[in-house]
């Protein structure tokens, strides 16, 4: 039987008066996930930690107004195109396309009014599964074609699964991800400097000062981007490597080994003895260490988010792929279905 356990959010309405809903899936002793219809965003994710406590391990905003004012994409589903498109321009089937820009002259995460600030519809809501939908009309943010997107959140024992699907009525580009910021010490616990990160990648993608790839991929050997073994994040983001200095931390794509659904990364907190493995079927993983969290935006618990208070692990296609025919394609044509899977598999250490 379909359930509908919802509750209102403080200031829970859009500027036009439409209600924003908060829907819960999962149950103790496993993960419990709260998802907003605004941005299909993961608002809270409470898990059992290795020290015996239950904690919310993702960042979030206290109300709708704060979320709409924020430019940090916290917890949201990102689309139509996650990451950056150089100059907001690309060619699609020989036709020049220009989309809206708002990040140092580039398009970022779908434009200034991306999927993360849209109100999604509820297709179904059960105890362990939630399906949300969004229709992005032809010309939205400059992208061609009407795109229908469906995101499914499902809790299965210690795993939270996210499936993102999209179809289009005209040829376009699609690249979806989730932008949850994780802190395994708990939301509001301070920085993730002490967390250990493992990334299943031998290469990363160097970028210019605006986040656009400078060429091909580069080996991680001898760089702060070498996370092939568990490595503390704090020292890596405080090196003098020019890529780290320009980005004020790590905000880079990693080329994940293999294909299909496989482990892309593992994050560990020794403090709470908690782990999360990120599994994905995407070729890339954008690792973002919260470099531009600057204390201006409020948290779910009333504090202020500052640099490094969470890390976003965003599986996706490579940045600027519409301008890089040699990389996996973001092109979606009528009759095709875009599908991307990610999983957060939570665990504990002894």
Secondary structure, 3 states (H helix, E strand, C coil): CCCCCEEEEEEEECCCCCEEEEEEEECCCCCEEEEECECCCEEEEEEECCCCCEEECECCCCCHHHHHHCCCCCCCEECCECCEEHHHEEEECCEEEECCCCECCEEECCCCCCHHHCECEEEEECCCEEEEEEEECCCHHHCCCCEEEEEEEEEECCEEEEEEEEEECCCEECECEECCEECCCCCCCCCCCCCEEEECEEEECCECCCCCECCCCEECCCCCCCCCCCEEHHHHCCCCCHHHHHHCCCEEEEEECCCCCEEEEEEEECCCCEEEEEEECCCEEEEECCCCCEEEEECCCCCEEECCCCEEEEEECCCCHHHCCCCCCCEECCCCCEEEEEEEEEEECC
